[in-house]
């Protein structure tokens, strides 16, 4: 079984618990206005790797990721569900913790269910907590992400929910409360994390000859992020 991978990161520190070996899957059906990885969009980009080749790479860094594990990110890893399922099954069989970093945009079909059978943690980026913003700035459906999250709950897969805060688009307290309400609706949510909008990716857009739609939007400051994180946490806790 082969899958298309955009790149690897030997020791990622932000893609799950502990240090992680991260594979960025190639291909994504969304077009998030703030996307940091536009090089992953084309389904036919990247390079092909077999499950065995990736397992071998993970084995090479095993001593460094003992307390961490393997994360399949993207792009959108669920665009290649059979590959993701087989890869996770092989890694789990060898004792690696597996994390899936996804937007959940493929909903809750049988192939997604098969991936989740071998997944130790789901990190779901709920792009926007309002359907209109999700559609406008990512081109996807919030309802499909919520269907996916419901499936993670049904299958009792631990879940981290994330969201990027973009000034002037989703940085109002009401946006944070809406996300907190979503997090409060599912019993398997272990963590709710807001991330700041950054523009470190602009050189990638220039290199690809694509306009960065949010170039005029300021980055999200640390104080604002902290304030919204507290609002979201309070809503989640019901206080
Ligand atoms: S889901 Fe991720 S990879 Fe796909 S467009 Fe959005 S930010 Fe980029």
Boltz pocket constraint, residues with backbone or C-beta under 6 A from the ligand:
constraints:
  - pocket:
      binder: B
      contacts: [[A, 28], [A, 29], [A, 30], [A, 31], [A, 32], [A, 34], [A, 35], [A, 36], [A, 37], [A, 38], [A, 40], [A, 74], [A, 75], [A, 76], [A, 103], [A, 138]]
      max_distance: 6.0
